[in-house]
């Protein structure tokens, strides 16, 4: 007896678990500053649209890499507190 399973995810989704390095974050912040310094009046409509899309992508990438990081010491303290309480 065989059971076939199908995935409901689409093929265009990216599932990257890599984290952003500080150098990459700094480069993205510099790019955002460059974009902020631009004058939108000098850009064509398609260029403004591309810049908006780039800004949204950068902000999304920056937000995705903001997480809660616990050091090993903090985890040990939390475990000890849980043991003492329970």
ZAKERO-882763 format. One record per residue (C-alpha): residue number from 1; y, z, x. Coordinates in pm, 1 decimal, decimal comma, padded with zeros to 6 digits. Layout:
+-----+----------+----------+----------+
| num |       py |       pz |       px |
+-----+----------+----------+----------+
| NUM |        Y |        Z |        X |
...
+-----+----------+----------+----------+
***
This chain:
+-----+----------+----------+----------+
| num |       py |       pz |       px |
+-----+----------+----------+----------+
|   1 |  00000,0 |  00000,0 |  00000,0 |
|   2 |  00333,4 | -00104,8 |  00147,8 |
|   3 |  00680,0 | -00011,1 |  00037,4 |
|   4 |  00971,3 | -00226,7 |  00139,7 |
|   5 |  01312,2 | -00068,3 |  00166,4 |
|   6 |  01642,8 | -00249,4 |  00166,1 |
|   7 |  01969,7 | -00134,0 |  00311,8 |
|   8 |  02274,6 | -00141,5 |  00085,9 |
|   9 |  02522,3 | -00175,8 |  00370,3 |
|  10 |  02694,4 | -00501,1 |  00446,5 |
|  11 |  02658,5 | -00669,5 |  00781,7 |
|  12 |  03030,2 | -00668,6 |  00857,9 |
|  13 |  03057,0 | -00292,3 |  00889,1 |
|  14 |  03098,0 | -00150,2 |  01236,3 |
|  15 |  02921,0 |  00175,4 |  01310,1 |
|  16 |  03056,4 |  00275,6 |  01646,1 |
|  17 |  03011,1 |  00636,3 |  01749,8 |
|  18 |  03203,8 |  00606,3 |  02073,1 |
|  19 |  03510,0 |  00821,5 |  02117,0 |
|  20 |  03851,7 |  00710,7 |  02227,4 |
|  21 |  03954,1 |  00796,8 |  02581,3 |
|  22 |  04296,6 |  00948,3 |  02646,7 |
|  23 |  04398,6 |  00628,1 |  02826,7 |
|  24 |  04313,8 |  00420,4 |  02519,0 |
|  25 |  04505,1 |  00659,8 |  02295,4 |
|  26 |  04806,2 |  00641,9 |  02527,1 |
|  27 |  04792,9 |  00261,1 |  02527,4 |
|  28 |  04784,1 |  00258,3 |  02147,2 |
|  29 |  05079,7 |  00495,9 |  02128,6 |
|  30 |  05277,6 |  00275,4 |  02368,9 |
|  31 |  05198,2 | -00028,4 |  02155,7 |
|  32 |  05318,5 |  00154,4 |  01844,3 |
|  33 |  05643,6 |  00239,5 |  02024,9 |
|  34 |  05685,6 | -00127,1 |  02123,4 |
|  35 |  05632,7 | -00234,8 |  01764,7 |
|  36 |  05879,8 |  00026,3 |  01641,8 |
|  37 |  06140,8 | -00106,7 |  01886,6 |
|  38 |  06101,0 | -00463,9 |  01755,9 |
|  39 |  06355,8 | -00611,4 |  01519,1 |
|  40 |  06170,3 | -00738,9 |  01212,4 |
|  41 |  06451,2 | -00984,5 |  01131,2 |
|  42 |  06359,3 | -01191,7 |  01437,2 |
|  43 |  05995,4 | -01230,3 |  01330,1 |
|  44 |  05853,4 | -01485,9 |  01093,7 |
|  45 |  05676,8 | -01377,5 |  00778,8 |
|  46 |  05331,3 | -01434,1 |  00927,2 |
|  47 |  05424,4 | -01243,7 |  01244,6 |
|  48 |  05547,3 | -00946,6 |  01039,7 |
|  49 |  05222,1 | -00953,4 |  00844,8 |
|  50 |  05019,9 | -00958,1 |  01168,5 |
|  51 |  05223,1 | -00668,4 |  01309,8 |
|  52 |  05171,8 | -00464,4 |  00991,1 |
|  53 |  04799,0 | -00531,6 |  01010,1 |
|  54 |  04793,4 | -00426,5 |  01377,0 |
|  55 |  04981,2 | -00103,4 |  01302,0 |
|  56 |  04741,3 | -00018,2 |  01019,7 |
|  57 |  04445,2 | -00083,5 |  01249,2 |
|  58 |  04586,1 |  00133,3 |  01526,9 |
|  59 |  04663,4 |  00417,8 |  01287,7 |
|  60 |  04316,3 |  00392,3 |  01136,9 |
|  61 |  04156,0 |  00404,7 |  01483,3 |
|  62 |  04369,8 |  00702,3 |  01582,1 |
|  63 |  04284,5 |  00887,7 |  01260,5 |
|  64 |  03913,1 |  00817,7 |  01301,0 |
|  65 |  03909,7 |  00984,4 |  01641,2 |
|  66 |  04086,4 |  01301,3 |  01531,8 |
|  67 |  03808,4 |  01545,2 |  01471,5 |
|  68 |  03719,3 |  01907,4 |  01514,0 |
|  69 |  03595,9 |  01978,7 |  01862,6 |
|  70 |  03424,1 |  02307,8 |  01936,0 |
|  71 |  03362,7 |  02423,0 |  02287,8 |
|  72 |  03031,5 |  02577,8 |  02387,6 |
|  73 |  03196,6 |  02919,2 |  02412,1 |
|  74 |  03334,7 |  02891,4 |  02059,8 |
|  75 |  02992,4 |  02796,6 |  01924,5 |
|  76 |  02831,5 |  03096,1 |  02098,3 |
|  77 |  03095,4 |  03330,9 |  01954,2 |
|  78 |  03045,0 |  03188,5 |  01604,7 |
|  79 |  02667,2 |  03228,7 |  01630,9 |
|  80 |  02703,2 |  03588,6 |  01754,9 |
|  81 |  02940,9 |  03671,8 |  01470,2 |
|  82 |  02700,4 |  03523,7 |  01217,8 |
|  83 |  02414,0 |  03727,1 |  01363,4 |
|  84 |  02619,9 |  04047,8 |  01347,2 |
|  85 |  02739,8 |  03983,5 |  00993,5 |
|  86 |  02404,9 |  03878,9 |  00852,1 |
+-----+----------+----------+----------+
***
